[in-house]
């Protein structure tokens, strides 16, 4: 089961970049959308890791 969670941590930033590109969330160029998507992915990874940490204790 832990193997799948490692894959999720890798996929979240890619999926957030795709969603940001599709929805055009950033105001400007595609580079800004990519950076915004990566930052959103990092934040989602942090939230997921805190949830997993609390859940395991």
ZADREN-441821 format. One line per 8 residues: number of its first residue (from 1); their letters; for each residue x, y, z of N, C-alpha, C. Coordinates in nm, 4 decimals. Example, Ala and Ser with C-alpha at 12.3 -4.5 7.8 and 13.67 -1.06 7.14 Angstrom:
1> as> 1.3190:-0.5690:0.7800:1.2300:-0.4500:0.7800:1.3200:-0.3300:0.7800 ~ 1.2850:-0.2250:0.7080:1.3670:-0.1060:0.7140:1.2900:0.0030:0.7870 .
This chain:
1> xxxxxxxx> 0.0820:-0.1201:0.0000:0.0000:0.0000:0.0000:0.0859:0.1258:0.0000 ~ 0.2014:0.1224:0.0682:0.2887:0.2392:0.0722:0.3434:0.2726:-0.0660 ~ 0.3610:0.1695:-0.1495:0.4129:0.1921:-0.2842:0.3190:0.2833:-0.3636 ~ 0.1899:0.2643:-0.3459:0.0926:0.3459:-0.4179:0.0932:0.4902:-0.3694 ~ 0.1162:0.5109:-0.2404:0.1216:0.6474:-0.1890:0.2436:0.7216:-0.2423 ~ 0.3544:0.6530:-0.2636:0.4712:0.7176:-0.3234:0.4407:0.7624:-0.4658 ~ 0.3655:0.6850:-0.5388:0.3271:0.7224:-0.6748:0.2337:0.8430:-0.6717 ~ 0.1455:0.8482:-0.5730:0.0536:0.9615:-0.5589:0.1307:1.0902:-0.5350 .
9> xxxxxxxx> 0.2357:1.0844:-0.4501:0.3160:1.2035:-0.4235:0.3846:1.2542:-0.5499 ~ 0.4175:1.1657:-0.6400:0.4812:1.2058:-0.7658:0.3776:1.2593:-0.8644 ~ 0.2592:1.2006:-0.8667:0.1579:1.2379:-0.9652:0.0847:1.3678:-0.9331 ~ 0.0748:1.4045:-0.8057:-0.0019:1.5240:-0.7683:0.0496:1.6504:-0.8371 ~ 0.1817:1.6790:-0.8367:0.2260:1.8005:-0.9070:0.1963:1.7972:-1.0571 ~ 0.2128:1.6825:-1.1205:0.1839:1.6731:-1.2638:0.0358:1.6971:-1.2914 ~ -0.0491:1.6393:-1.2083:-0.1928:1.6585:-1.2274:-0.2340:1.8029:-1.2008 ~ -0.1730:1.8652:-1.1009:-0.2079:2.0049:-1.0728:-0.1617:2.0966:-1.1851 .
17> xxxxxxxx> -0.0475:2.0682:-1.2460:-0.0023:2.1475:-1.3611:-0.0986:2.1292:-1.4776 ~ -0.1414:2.0061:-1.5021:-0.2374:1.9804:-1.6106:-0.3684:2.0545:-1.5867 ~ -0.4173:2.0503:-1.4651:-0.5430:2.1192:-1.4342:-0.5273:2.2693:-1.4504 ~ -0.4146:2.3242:-1.4042:-0.3913:2.4680:-1.4183:-0.3794:2.5079:-1.5650 ~ -0.3189:2.4222:-1.6456:-0.3064:2.4513:-1.7882:-0.4427:2.4451:-1.8574 ~ -0.5230:2.3462:-1.8213:-0.6537:2.3303:-1.8847:-0.7472:2.4440:-1.8463 ~ -0.7488:2.4779:-1.7172:-0.8412:2.5809:-1.6699:-0.7867:2.7227:-1.6835 ~ -0.6587:2.7341:-1.7206:-0.5915:2.8640:-1.7346:-0.6100:2.9485:-1.6090 .
25> xxxxxxxx> -0.5661:2.8925:-1.4943:-0.5843:2.9584:-1.3660:-0.4934:3.0792:-1.3479 ~ -0.3741:3.0746:-1.4044:-0.2820:3.1875:-1.3888:-0.3116:3.2920:-1.4955 ~ -0.2896:3.4158:-1.4587:-0.3125:3.5259:-1.5524:-0.1826:3.5519:-1.6289 ~ -0.1709:3.5014:-1.7465:-0.0499:3.5291:-1.8231:-0.0056:3.4122:-1.9081 ~ 0.1255:3.3969:-1.9155:0.1861:3.2987:-2.0044:0.1711:3.1576:-1.9504 ~ 0.2083:3.0611:-2.0358:0.1996:2.9222:-1.9917:0.3053:2.8916:-1.8868 ~ 0.4182:2.9638:-1.8870:0.5197:2.9422:-1.7832:0.4645:2.9746:-1.6453 ~ 0.3849:3.0805:-1.6363:0.3241:3.1147:-1.5079:0.2242:3.0085:-1.4647 .
33> xxxxxxxx> 0.1525:2.9511:-1.5586:0.0583:2.8441:-1.5254:0.1316:2.7205:-1.4760 ~ 0.2460:2.6910:-1.5354:0.3251:2.5753:-1.4918:0.3770:2.5980:-1.3506 ~ 0.4303:2.7174:-1.3234:0.4816:2.7480:-1.1896:0.3687:2.7440:-1.0873 ~ 0.2535:2.8009:-1.1213:0.1383:2.7987:-1.0318:0.0949:2.6549:-1.0041 ~ 0.0951:2.5722:-1.1063:0.0579:2.4312:-1.0897:0.1557:2.3556:-1.0028 ~ 0.2834:2.3830:-1.0173:0.3840:2.3159:-0.9346:0.3685:2.3581:-0.7888 ~ 0.3474:2.4878:-0.7661:0.3280:2.5344:-0.6278:0.2023:2.4735:-0.5669 ~ 0.0955:2.4638:-0.6435:-0.0271:2.4015:-0.5938:-0.0030:2.2534:-0.5638 .
41> xxxxxxxx> 0.0729:2.1868:-0.6487:0.1058:2.0461:-0.6253:0.1879:2.0256:-0.4997 ~ 0.2827:2.1162:-0.4744:0.3635:2.1061:-0.3531:0.2763:2.1258:-0.2296 ~ 0.1865:2.2222:-0.2350:0.0966:2.2458:-0.1214:0.0066:2.1250:-0.0985 ~ -0.0452:2.0664:-0.2065:-0.1292:1.9469:-0.1920:-0.0498:1.8300:-0.1352 ~ 0.0774:1.8157:-0.1762:0.1617:1.7100:-0.1204:0.1845:1.7305:0.0280 ~ 0.2075:1.8549:0.0702:0.2266:1.8827:0.2124:0.1009:1.8499:0.2922 ~ -0.0142:1.8885:0.2402:-0.1406:1.8594:0.3085:-0.1605:1.7083:0.3195 ~ -0.1338:1.6362:0.2116:-0.1494:1.4908:0.2126:-0.0524:1.4257:0.3106 .
49> xxxxxxxx> 0.0707:1.4756:0.3169:0.1677:1.4165:0.4088:0.1287:1.4423:0.5543 ~ 0.0728:1.5627:0.5844:0.0265:1.5887:0.7207:-0.0911:1.4989:0.7565 ~ -0.1810:1.4772:0.6629:-0.2950:1.3884:0.6881:-0.2471:1.2468:0.7143 ~ -0.1520:1.1998:0.6347:-0.0985:1.0648:0.6543:-0.0234:1.0541:0.7864 ~ 0.0477:1.1607:0.8259:0.1210:1.1595:0.9525:0.0249:1.1521:1.0713 ~ -0.0811:1.2313:1.0665:-0.1799:1.2307:1.1751:-0.2546:1.0967:1.1781 ~ -0.2842:1.0448:1.0609:-0.3595:0.9189:1.0520:-0.2777:0.8003:1.1060 ~ -0.1457:0.8036:1.0842:-0.0615:0.6930:1.1291:-0.0348:0.6964:1.2784 .
57> x> -0.0518:0.8121:1.3427:-0.0281:0.8194:1.4880:-0.1476:0.7800:1.5638 .
